[in-house]
């Protein structure tokens, strides 16, 4: 579906990396109307039942603005926003292909995991010439290590042990990643005159600013992602009636009242409240497990 879907998106300006083409793409993406919950459900079911590429396109296009928003959150790594958007679009298309309308949540809540996963992979592959994180343990450390620091400077021995236990890795992993994070790559095209104010500076030397560090932002986003995934699993474990009640009471734009759901399911409003309470108790067990 991926190649066909990409080919069907020719109505948008191409992203070439130049400021003008990127601005044209962003403007075009924001001009696409957002789908209502009912429209989104209809296209999702059509795609699920028939595999219609047009239905997939109708789901992808309104969410391109969200990919752009996520890409801007990762601009501190010195990578081209256009490239991050392209990677995020791949994640969005993967999410559309796997989206299940019966769960009752909006596509954007489901797609955020796939969009960020593609961007994270791209960042890890391109942030430095020498790959900084190649194993699962190193990837976990890359996104979370600095958030564990209680002070500036190198870790003390006790801190190394504490971080290793918190993140579920070995002390050796912590020391190796700290060493990598505290070393800078030497760019290939530095100016011959070190005192030249116009000399090119590689992205690794220009990341520092007054805003939260990219590592802290990614750690926060990763936490949100885990919460959303846990919620999705918890909803899938509920029976159909409980899932519908929770979704329509709390996870849609137009929330249903207890009395509206009571009339639809043929029970009392108090019974709907009890079902909702029991569902929340089951969901809560997923978060404390």
HELIX and SHEET records of a PDB file:
HELIX    1   1 UNK A    2  UNK A    7  1                                   6    
HELIX    2   2 UNK A   19  UNK A   30  1                                  12    
HELIX    3   3 UNK A   37  UNK A   50  1                                  14    
HELIX    4   4 UNK A   53  UNK A   61  1                                   9    
HELIX    5   5 UNK A   64  UNK A   73  1                                  10    
HELIX    6   6 UNK A   75  UNK A   77  5                                   3    
HELIX    7   7 UNK A   81  UNK A   98  1                                  18    
HELIX    8   8 UNK A  101  UNK A  103  5                                   3    
HELIX    9   9 UNK A  107  UNK A  126  1                                  20    
HELIX   10  10 UNK A  136  UNK A  144  1                                   9    
HELIX   11  11 UNK A  146  UNK A  148  5                                   3    
HELIX   12  12 UNK A  157  UNK A  167  1                                  11    
HELIX   13  13 UNK A  171  UNK A  181  1                                  11    
HELIX   14  14 UNK A  203  UNK A  205  5                                   3    
HELIX   15  15 UNK A  214  UNK A  237  1                                  24    
HELIX   16  16 UNK A  240  UNK A  250  1                                  11    
HELIX   17  17 UNK A  258  UNK A  265  1                                   8    
HELIX   18  18 UNK A  269  UNK A  288  1                                  20    
END                                                                             
